[in-house]
Amino acid sequence: MPNREKKVLRLGATAELYQPKLLILFFLVPALFLYLLFFIYPMAQAVALSLFRGSASAEHFEFVGFANFKKLLFHDAYFWNSLWHNVLFILIGGSFTLVLSLTIAVALTYCGRLRTFFRVVFIFPNVMAVVAISILWSFIFNPSFGILNAVLRLLKMPHLCHAWLGEPGTALWSVIIIHVWSVTGFYIILFYAGLLRIPSELLEAAKIDGASGFQTFFYVTLPLLSEILKIAVIYIIITSVKIFALVFIVNETQSNRYNDVLLTYLYEQGFINGNFGYACAIGVMMLIFALMLTVIISRLFRQKVIEI
């Protein structure tokens, strides 16, 4: 073959090789630009602002270095109180969410008669707005005309009636219940999709080997759901750290600290007290906290992926 023809073929192969890369780059650059503009840049600006002190009325912000973080970590009990509430959302609320959603997903897979009931009770709230959910449950927990206290009085148990969202012993747990009810539908769908991907041959083989239903679930089904379980736990951590609207709306008395979380405390410092630098420091600590937990969970779930 002449050298000229070889050169033409080589150039054609090169063009075919780089054409997909140019196409990928064409679609990737706008997305990266928007990501940098609306995510990375505001994050970097918040990190920089956390090193300053100043309010909305101040003409110039005073550089204070790590003083905001020092005050936050060593002298602010409200910050640690809010952080502890977020931890409870992760540990208690997350555990109930995982167990409840996985149980209902299994029921949807193997118990066809209960599908309509579970869809209405748990999956439908997942498409409701957070504001609607918050107002609905505020009426349910209302101490004067709420449904919950009315049922307790009807059952001759008035001693169990409480101002559920206004007392220190019940406020946080009531919000956790609302949160679990509102997000469980998403995890039901997630686990339900994972269960449908498991080949029926594996489950039948376990039954032939004499495994009971619980043994099949714990030794066959659950290991095959490990990747989905990892995603669910990470997502629970993220949503629990950034929870705001639900707590903010159902909080009856804004002056109490019974169910404060990090974002409500950030809102108070930034938009009520006007201390933007301190609020940004809280946001940076939230980011670090979420990243640390995500890395820990990723390491705990590190294992060989089981191909289905």
C-alpha positions as CSV (number, residue, x, y, z in Angstrom):
1,M,0.0,0.0,0.0
2,P,1.4,3.4,-0.9
3,N,2.6,5.6,1.9
4,R,0.0,8.3,1.0
5,E,-2.9,5.8,1.4
6,K,-1.5,4.6,4.8
7,K,-1.3,8.2,5.9
8,V,-4.9,8.9,4.9
9,L,-6.1,5.7,6.8
10,R,-4.1,6.7,9.8
11,L,-5.5,10.2,9.9
12,G,-9.1,8.8,9.4
13,A,-8.6,6.4,12.4
14,T,-7.3,9.2,14.5
15,A,-10.3,11.4,13.6
16,E,-12.6,8.6,14.5
17,L,-10.7,8.0,17.8
18,Y,-10.9,11.7,18.9
19,Q,-14.4,12.5,17.7
20,P,-16.2,10.9,20.7
21,K,-13.8,12.8,23.0
22,L,-14.6,16.1,21.4
23,L,-18.3,15.3,21.7
24,I,-17.9,14.4,25.4
25,L,-16.0,17.6,25.9
26,F,-18.6,19.6,24.1
27,F,-21.3,18.4,26.6
28,L,-19.0,18.4,29.7
29,V,-17.7,21.9,29.6
30,P,-21.1,23.7,30.1
31,A,-21.9,21.3,33.0
32,L,-18.5,21.9,34.6
33,F,-18.9,25.7,34.1
34,L,-22.3,25.6,35.9
35,Y,-20.9,23.3,38.6
36,L,-18.0,25.7,39.2
37,L,-20.2,28.8,39.1
38,F,-23.0,27.6,41.4
39,F,-21.3,25.1,43.7
40,I,-17.5,25.4,43.9
41,Y,-17.4,29.2,43.8
42,P,-20.0,29.7,46.5
43,M,-18.4,27.1,48.6
44,A,-15.0,28.7,48.3
45,Q,-16.5,32.1,49.1
46,A,-18.1,30.6,52.2
47,V,-14.8,29.1,53.3
48,A,-13.1,32.5,52.8
49,L,-15.9,34.4,54.6
50,S,-15.6,32.1,57.6
51,L,-12.3,33.7,58.4
52,F,-13.9,37.1,58.8
53,R,-16.2,38.8,61.3
54,G,-18.9,41.2,60.2
55,S,-22.7,41.8,59.9
56,A,-24.9,42.9,57.0
57,S,-24.6,46.5,58.0
58,A,-20.8,46.5,58.2
59,E,-19.0,48.3,55.4
60,H,-15.9,46.1,55.8
61,F,-15.4,42.7,57.3
62,E,-12.7,42.2,59.9
63,F,-10.2,39.4,59.3
64,V,-10.1,37.2,62.4
65,G,-8.4,34.0,61.0
66,F,-9.7,30.9,62.8
67,A,-11.3,32.8,65.7
68,N,-14.8,31.8,64.5
69,F,-13.8,28.1,64.5
70,K,-12.1,28.4,67.9
71,K,-15.3,30.0,69.4
72,L,-17.5,27.4,67.6
73,L,-15.6,24.3,68.8
74,F,-14.5,25.4,72.3
75,H,-17.0,28.0,73.5
76,D,-20.3,27.4,71.8
77,A,-22.6,24.9,73.6
78,Y,-25.5,25.7,71.2
79,F,-23.4,24.4,68.3
80,W,-22.6,21.1,70.0
81,N,-26.3,20.8,71.0
82,S,-27.3,21.3,67.4
83,L,-24.7,18.8,66.2
84,W,-25.9,16.2,68.7
85,H,-29.4,16.6,67.3
86,N,-28.1,15.9,63.8
87,V,-26.3,12.9,65.1
88,L,-29.6,11.6,66.6
89,F,-31.3,12.2,63.2
90,I,-28.6,10.0,61.6
91,L,-28.5,7.2,64.3
92,I,-32.1,7.0,65.4
93,G,-33.9,8.3,62.5
94,G,-31.6,6.6,60.0
95,S,-31.8,3.2,61.7
96,F,-35.6,3.3,61.8
97,T,-35.7,4.5,58.1
98,L,-33.5,1.7,56.9
99,V,-35.3,-1.1,58.9
100,L,-38.8,0.2,58.0
101,S,-38.1,0.8,54.3
102,L,-36.3,-2.5,53.8
103,T,-39.1,-4.4,55.6
104,I,-41.8,-2.7,53.5
105,A,-39.8,-3.3,50.3
106,V,-39.7,-7.0,51.1
107,A,-43.4,-6.9,51.8
108,L,-44.0,-5.2,48.5
109,T,-42.0,-7.9,46.7
110,Y,-43.5,-11.0,48.2
111,C,-46.9,-9.8,49.6
112,G,-48.9,-8.5,46.7
113,R,-52.1,-7.8,48.7
114,L,-50.4,-5.1,50.9
115,R,-48.9,-3.1,48.0
116,T,-51.8,-0.6,47.8
117,F,-51.7,0.1,51.5
118,F,-47.9,0.6,51.7
119,R,-47.9,2.8,48.6
120,V,-50.5,5.2,50.1
121,V,-49.1,5.3,53.6
122,F,-45.3,5.6,52.8
123,I,-44.6,6.2,49.1
124,F,-47.2,9.0,48.6
125,P,-45.6,11.3,51.3
126,N,-42.4,11.2,49.3
127,V,-43.9,13.3,46.6
128,M,-45.5,15.8,49.0
129,A,-43.8,19.2,49.7
130,V,-41.9,19.5,52.9
131,V,-44.0,22.5,53.9
132,A,-47.3,20.5,53.4
133,I,-45.9,17.7,55.5
134,S,-44.7,20.1,58.2
135,I,-48.1,21.8,58.5
136,L,-50.0,18.5,58.4
137,W,-48.0,17.1,61.3
138,S,-48.1,20.4,63.2
139,F,-51.8,20.0,63.3
140,I,-51.5,16.3,64.4
141,F,-49.2,17.2,67.3
142,N,-51.0,20.4,68.3
143,P,-51.6,20.2,72.1
144,S,-55.0,21.9,71.9
145,F,-56.8,20.5,68.9
146,G,-54.4,17.9,67.6
147,I,-55.5,14.5,66.5
148,L,-53.0,12.7,68.6
149,N,-54.0,14.2,71.9
150,A,-57.7,13.9,71.0
151,V,-57.3,10.2,70.5
152,L,-55.4,9.8,73.8
153,R,-58.3,11.7,75.6
154,L,-60.8,9.4,73.8
155,L,-58.9,6.4,75.1
156,K,-59.1,7.8,78.6
157,M,-55.3,8.4,78.7
158,P,-55.1,12.2,79.2
159,H,-51.9,11.8,81.3
160,L,-50.1,10.9,78.0
161,C,-51.1,14.2,76.3
162,H,-48.2,16.5,75.7
163,A,-47.3,19.7,73.8
164,W,-45.3,17.3,71.5
165,L,-43.4,20.0,69.6
166,G,-42.9,22.3,72.5
167,E,-41.6,20.2,75.4
168,P,-37.9,19.2,75.8
169,G,-38.7,15.5,76.2
170,T,-40.8,15.1,73.1
171,A,-39.9,17.9,70.6
172,L,-36.9,16.3,68.9
173,W,-38.4,12.8,68.8
174,S,-41.6,14.1,67.3
175,V,-39.6,15.8,64.5
176,I,-37.6,12.6,63.9
177,I,-40.9,10.7,63.6
178,I,-42.1,13.2,61.0
179,H,-38.8,13.0,59.1
180,V,-38.8,9.2,59.0
181,W,-42.4,9.1,57.7
182,S,-41.6,11.7,55.0
183,V,-38.5,10.1,53.6
184,T,-39.2,6.4,54.0
185,G,-40.9,6.2,50.6
186,F,-37.7,7.0,48.7
187,Y,-35.8,4.2,50.4
188,I,-38.7,1.8,49.8
189,I,-38.4,2.5,46.1
190,L,-34.6,2.1,46.3
191,F,-34.7,-1.3,48.1
192,Y,-37.6,-2.5,46.0
193,A,-35.7,-1.9,42.8
194,G,-32.7,-3.8,44.3
195,L,-34.8,-6.7,45.3
196,L,-36.3,-7.0,41.8
197,R,-32.7,-7.4,40.4
198,I,-32.0,-10.4,42.5
199,P,-32.3,-13.6,40.3
200,S,-35.0,-15.9,41.6
201,E,-32.7,-18.8,40.9
202,L,-30.5,-17.8,43.9
203,L,-33.5,-17.7,46.2
204,E,-34.8,-21.0,45.0
205,A,-31.3,-22.6,45.4
206,A,-31.3,-21.4,49.0
207,K,-34.7,-23.0,49.6
208,I,-33.5,-26.3,48.1
209,D,-30.5,-26.3,50.4
210,G,-32.9,-26.1,53.3
211,A,-32.5,-22.4,54.3
212,S,-35.3,-20.8,56.1
213,G,-36.8,-17.4,55.1
214,F,-34.7,-15.5,57.6
215,Q,-31.5,-17.4,56.6
216,T,-32.2,-16.7,52.9
217,F,-32.7,-13.0,53.7
218,F,-29.6,-12.5,55.8
219,Y,-27.2,-14.7,53.9
220,V,-28.4,-14.3,50.3
221,T,-30.7,-11.2,49.9
222,L,-28.9,-8.8,52.2
223,P,-25.4,-9.3,50.8
224,L,-26.7,-8.7,47.3
225,L,-28.2,-5.4,48.5
226,S,-24.9,-4.2,50.1
227,E,-24.2,-1.6,47.4
228,I,-27.7,-0.2,47.6
229,L,-27.5,-0.3,51.4
230,K,-24.3,1.8,51.2
231,I,-25.9,4.3,48.9
232,A,-28.9,4.5,51.3
233,V,-26.7,5.1,54.4
234,I,-24.7,7.8,52.7
235,Y,-27.8,9.5,51.5
236,I,-29.3,9.3,55.0
237,I,-26.2,11.0,56.4
238,I,-26.4,13.8,53.8
239,T,-30.1,14.5,54.3
240,S,-29.8,14.3,58.1
241,V,-27.0,16.8,58.1
242,K,-28.7,19.3,55.9
243,I,-32.2,19.0,57.3
244,F,-33.8,22.4,57.8
245,A,-37.2,23.2,56.5
246,L,-39.0,20.5,58.5
247,V,-37.5,21.5,61.8
248,F,-37.9,25.2,61.1
249,I,-41.6,25.0,60.2
250,V,-42.8,22.7,62.9
251,N,-40.8,24.4,65.7
252,E,-43.6,26.1,67.6
253,T,-41.4,28.3,69.8
254,Q,-38.4,29.7,67.9
255,S,-36.6,30.7,71.2
256,N,-36.1,27.2,72.5
257,R,-33.2,24.8,71.7
258,Y,-35.2,21.5,72.0
259,N,-34.9,20.5,68.4
260,D,-32.3,22.9,66.9
261,V,-30.1,21.4,64.2
262,L,-27.0,22.8,62.5
263,L,-28.9,24.5,59.7
264,T,-31.4,26.2,61.9
265,Y,-28.5,27.4,64.1
266,L,-26.7,28.6,61.0
267,Y,-29.9,30.5,59.9
268,E,-30.1,32.1,63.3
269,Q,-26.5,33.3,63.3
270,G,-26.5,34.5,59.7
271,F,-30.0,35.9,59.0
272,I,-31.2,36.9,62.5
273,N,-28.0,37.9,64.3
274,G,-26.3,39.0,61.1
275,N,-23.0,37.3,61.9
276,F,-22.3,36.0,58.4
277,G,-18.7,34.9,59.1
278,Y,-19.7,32.8,62.0
279,A,-22.6,31.3,60.0
280,C,-20.2,30.4,57.2
281,A,-17.9,28.7,59.8
282,I,-20.9,26.6,60.9
283,G,-21.5,25.7,57.2
284,V,-17.8,24.7,56.8
285,M,-18.0,22.4,59.9
286,M,-21.2,20.9,58.5
287,L,-19.3,20.0,55.3
288,I,-16.4,18.5,57.1
289,F,-18.7,16.5,59.4
290,A,-20.6,15.1,56.4
291,L,-17.4,14.3,54.5
292,M,-15.9,12.5,57.5
293,L,-19.0,10.3,58.0
294,T,-19.2,9.5,54.3
295,V,-15.6,8.4,54.2
296,I,-16.1,6.2,57.3
297,I,-19.2,4.6,55.8
298,S,-17.5,4.0,52.5
299,R,-14.6,2.2,54.3
300,L,-17.0,0.1,56.4
301,F,-18.8,-1.0,53.3
302,R,-15.6,-1.6,51.3
303,Q,-15.9,-5.2,50.0
304,K,-15.9,-7.1,46.7
305,V,-18.9,-6.2,44.6
306,I,-21.2,-9.2,44.0
307,E,-22.3,-9.2,40.4
308,I,-25.9,-10.2,39.8
